[in-house]
Amino acid sequence: MWCGRFTLEPHEMLTKFSESVSFDWRLYRHDIDASIAHARMLGKQGIVPKEEVKQIEEGLENIRKRIDEESFEFSAKLEDIHMNIEKALTDLIGEAGARLHSGRSRNDQIATDIRLFIREEIDQIRLLIEGVQRELVKLSAEHTETIFPGYTHLQHAQPVVFAHHLLAYVEMLERDKDRLSDCKKRVNILPLGSAALAGTTLPLDREFVATSLGFSDITRNSMDAVSDRDFILEFLSCISIMAIHISRFSEDVIFWFSQEVSFIEIGDQFCTGSSLMPQKKNPDILELARGRTGQIIGNLVSLLVVMKGLPMCYNRDIQEDKIPLMNSIDVIKGVLAVLAPMISSITANKSKMLAAASDPALMATDLAEWLVRRNVPFRLAHHRVGRFVGYCRERNIPLNGCSFEELKLCIPEADETCLELWDPKKSVSSRDIFGGTAPRRVRQQLEFWNSKEFMR
Ligand code: ARG
């Protein structure tokens, strides 16, 4: 392709070392779409004769079909997907094919292809996230009254309803979707027309190409357009944050499923056994989902390090963006796809959950707030209740295990109505504030989610 300047053929080790077609072939549809838009524009601008544009389009569609059908033979000697397609086109239609690259460089071509690719993947990943959200919302609907222990520091804190906990993850995933949509705004900008780095002497119509490819704008600076990959870094950051949310969810579910906790059961079809211990039922899916976060964060860090220190403009280092990008996409899609049906197989062990949330110590805050309503300053109320908790702990009795007189001893303001505070059900319903865990409020959250398009 550049043999004009060279006297020796590329060494086979160079070919092997520098090729990218073994992974960037996945961009073929985007490459062809962008080439067709470019060719039409060249025709409109009178740079390529109209009949030849038609030949180019037909040739590219023929190549697309062959790649779709897996009958296209990729050659590492041609380095990347762009040269493979261009060579096949020229073999097919001759001179017209050789005109396609007018005013274009692989530098702006690849930047365009990846933007098209990520744009499409964002839409697909968003749909997969919604699949997970849908199952979480459906499971939540069954548990707006299911009393569940809320933790901080993995220590019992206050009772909540199980749905409240599940819907927290729906919120996180919603923000993950928002972040992707926001990222898409910066992805959806056309670099084509920047050529190698400085633009071109040919009278290209960049706006026309942008409109044909559904880009919302064109890049303003050709040097920036071919040399930065911040849009990939941003996308990989979004995926990493999402992976962390999924990893935390997985950790929660693994904990709930542990024998000591036993809050939930997971369907057999989503668990694995042991080759040695016949009794085992393991939540491997969740451990893999948690574990694959490592790859996803690694991919982000890997590209951050590739980009750091690159001088303007295009440098071949940038080719190293694709493996981490594609790997993160594949991993996150795989995780999201398996999580949705796994969640639908979860059943709750309500009595276990209730028992764990029924220790009156979880209602200590309720007592302190009861005192605040009796005009005791909160700090003092906290101290009194703390003393009472200490008193009970010393005697190894639960907070509802001592006499009313003993309660009065620590908390002089107490009266008989305090004794009703030990009920976890009452406790959750009294957290009746927007965003709180009262079943009434949690049902409001559910209504919010149920009204979303993705629940239909
Ligand atoms: N395959 C390259 C990449 O993925 C694009 C080609 C640009 N190569 C070049 N030597 N200017 O980044």
Residues whose N, C-alpha, C, O or C-beta is under 5 A from the ligand:
A	BS01	LIG	S20 D80 R106 N107 I110 I318 Q319
